[in-house]
Amino acid sequence: MNQQPELRTERLLLRPFIPQDAATVQQLARDRAIADTTLNIPHPYPDDLAAKWISAHAPRFRDGRGAIFAITLLADGSLVGSIGLVTHPTHNRAELGYWMGRPYWNQGYTTEAARAIIRYGFEDLGLNRIFAYHFRRNPASERVMQKIGMQSEGMLRQHVQKWGVYEDLGIYAILKSNHDAT
Ligand SMILES: CC(C)(COP(=O)(O)OP(=O)(O)OC[C@H]1O[C@@H](n2cnc3c(N)ncnc32)[C@H](O)[C@@H]1OP(=O)(O)O)[C@@H](O)C(=O)NCCC(=O)NCCS
């Protein structure tokens, strides 16, 4: 597969990012609340980071190392967040990651997008396992994982450091066999 698809849900269109999205990504991701519970988003958010991040997506997809999607609203095309899979082809497994712009929280958008990504991962990418981590102090993210049918596999105590503080990480996963049974 050499073209990343678009995925449509009831309220959302998930599509590849384009360079013109950089300003909106910058504006949403610079919010400290986004950096606070993610591992790879810095704060302050450097001016050129969004453009660099977007430019890395196409090679990642082409090389079979993942698929990152812009979450946009079908109603008006607004870019509201990001969701994606980083794949480990040897094991047919991928890590799910996401963030949603703060003005759009708690409207079910991440859950809706994640359901589509899970289906895409198992049915189109042929994955066997999709897993995700959340900071223990991030119940909203854990809730998304639960709502999309992932199962808890435990808590990794003080597994990472964020801003000088050791953080516990919850790990959730779903297998293709779980997905097929739904
Ligand atoms: C985590 C995040 C992506 C959730 O996005 P979202 O679009 O608001 O998620 P949804 O609306 O689909 O679901 C959120 C769920 O968490 C629940 N929730 C929100 N805050 C909560 C809290 N403090 N305690 C418990 N549950 C909470 C909501 O009620 C909702 O569950 P419900 O449908 O059962 O009521 C968003 O908060 C975010 O981007 N945070 C910063 C970045 C981040 O943490 N990314 C994930 C890294 S693992």
The ligand as an SDF file (V2000), in Angstrom:
LIG
                    3D

 48 50  0  0  0  0  0  0  0  0999 V2000
   -6.7480   12.1280   26.3120 C   0  0  0  0  0  0  0  0  0  0  0  0
   -7.4760   12.9330   25.2400 C   0  0  0  0  0  0  0  0  0  0  0  0
   -6.9110   12.6020   23.8790 C   0  0  0  0  0  0  0  0  0  0  0  0
   -8.9710   12.5680   25.3000 C   0  0  0  0  0  0  0  0  0  0  0  0
   -9.6170   13.2030   24.2080 O   0  0  0  0  0  0  0  0  0  0  0  0
  -11.1810   13.4230   24.1490 P   0  0  0  0  0  0  0  0  0  0  0  0
  -11.5440   13.7030   22.7360 O   0  0  0  0  0  0  0  0  0  0  0  0
  -11.5870   14.4010   25.1850 O   0  0  0  0  0  0  0  0  0  0  0  0
  -11.7270   11.9520   24.5490 O   0  0  0  0  0  0  0  0  0  0  0  0
  -13.2230   11.4290   24.5310 P   0  0  0  0  0  0  0  0  0  0  0  0
  -14.1720   12.5940   24.6160 O   0  0  0  0  0  0  0  0  0  0  0  0
  -13.3820   10.4860   23.3900 O   0  0  0  0  0  0  0  0  0  0  0  0
  -13.2870   10.5490   25.8740 O   0  0  0  0  0  0  0  0  0  0  0  0
  -12.8350   11.1010   27.1020 C   0  0  0  0  0  0  0  0  0  0  0  0
  -13.3810   10.2740   28.2550 C   0  0  0  0  0  0  0  0  0  0  0  0
  -12.6440   10.5700   29.4240 O   0  0  0  0  0  0  0  0  0  0  0  0
  -13.5230   10.9930   30.4390 C   0  0  0  0  0  0  0  0  0  0  0  0
  -12.7950   11.9270   31.2970 N   0  0  0  0  0  0  0  0  0  0  0  0
  -12.3660   13.1600   30.9960 C   0  0  0  0  0  0  0  0  0  0  0  0
  -11.7230   13.6920   32.0450 N   0  0  0  0  0  0  0  0  0  0  0  0
  -11.7430   12.7540   33.0240 C   0  0  0  0  0  0  0  0  0  0  0  0
  -11.2490   12.6940   34.3530 C   0  0  0  0  0  0  0  0  0  0  0  0
  -10.5710   13.7110   34.8840 N   0  0  0  0  0  0  0  0  0  0  0  0
  -11.4580   11.5680   35.0690 N   0  0  0  0  0  0  0  0  0  0  0  0
  -12.1180   10.5180   34.5350 C   0  0  0  0  0  0  0  0  0  0  0  0
  -12.6170   10.5090   33.2720 N   0  0  0  0  0  0  0  0  0  0  0  0
  -12.4250   11.6210   32.5480 C   0  0  0  0  0  0  0  0  0  0  0  0
  -14.6700   11.6210   29.6960 C   0  0  0  0  0  0  0  0  0  0  0  0
  -15.8110   11.7330   30.5250 O   0  0  0  0  0  0  0  0  0  0  0  0
  -14.8340   10.6150   28.5700 C   0  0  0  0  0  0  0  0  0  0  0  0
  -15.4150    9.4020   29.0230 O   0  0  0  0  0  0  0  0  0  0  0  0
  -17.0020    9.0720   28.8980 P   0  0  0  0  0  0  0  0  0  0  0  0
  -17.3510    9.1200   27.4460 O   0  0  0  0  0  0  0  0  0  0  0  0
  -17.1240    7.7180   29.4900 O   0  0  0  0  0  0  0  0  0  0  0  0
  -17.7400   10.1440   29.6510 O   0  0  0  0  0  0  0  0  0  0  0  0
   -7.3370   14.4690   25.5130 C   0  0  0  0  0  0  0  0  0  0  0  0
   -7.7220   14.7280   26.8220 O   0  0  0  0  0  0  0  0  0  0  0  0
   -5.9230   14.9620   25.2680 C   0  0  0  0  0  0  0  0  0  0  0  0
   -5.5590   15.2540   24.1490 O   0  0  0  0  0  0  0  0  0  0  0  0
   -5.1220   15.1060   26.3500 N   0  0  0  0  0  0  0  0  0  0  0  0
   -3.7510   15.6210   26.2120 C   0  0  0  0  0  0  0  0  0  0  0  0
   -2.8630   14.7190   25.3690 C   0  0  0  0  0  0  0  0  0  0  0  0
   -2.9130   13.2760   25.8560 C   0  0  0  0  0  0  0  0  0  0  0  0
   -2.9780   13.0200   27.0390 O   0  0  0  0  0  0  0  0  0  0  0  0
   -2.8830   12.3380   24.9090 N   0  0  0  0  0  0  0  0  0  0  0  0
   -2.9180   10.9320   25.2460 C   0  0  0  0  0  0  0  0  0  0  0  0
   -1.5670   10.4430   25.6160 C   0  0  0  0  0  0  0  0  0  0  0  0
   -1.6740    8.7600   26.1950 S   0  0  0  0  0  0  0  0  0  0  0  0
  1  2  1  0
  2  3  1  0
  2  4  1  0
  2 36  1  0
  4  5  1  0
  5  6  1  0
  6  7  2  0
  6  8  1  0
  6  9  1  0
  9 10  1  0
 10 11  2  0
 10 12  1  0
 10 13  1  0
 13 14  1  0
 14 15  1  0
 15 16  1  0
 15 30  1  0
 16 17  1  0
 17 18  1  0
 17 28  1  0
 18 19  1  0
 18 27  1  0
 19 20  2  0
 20 21  1  0
 21 22  1  0
 21 27  2  0
 22 23  1  0
 22 24  2  0
 24 25  1  0
 25 26  2  0
 26 27  1  0
 28 29  1  0
 28 30  1  0
 30 31  1  0
 31 32  1  0
 32 33  2  0
 32 34  1  0
 32 35  1  0
 36 37  1  0
 36 38  1  0
 38 39  2  0
 38 40  1  0
 40 41  1  0
 41 42  1  0
 42 43  1  0
 43 44  2  0
 43 45  1  0
 45 46  1  0
 46 47  1  0
 47 48  1  0
M  END
$$$$
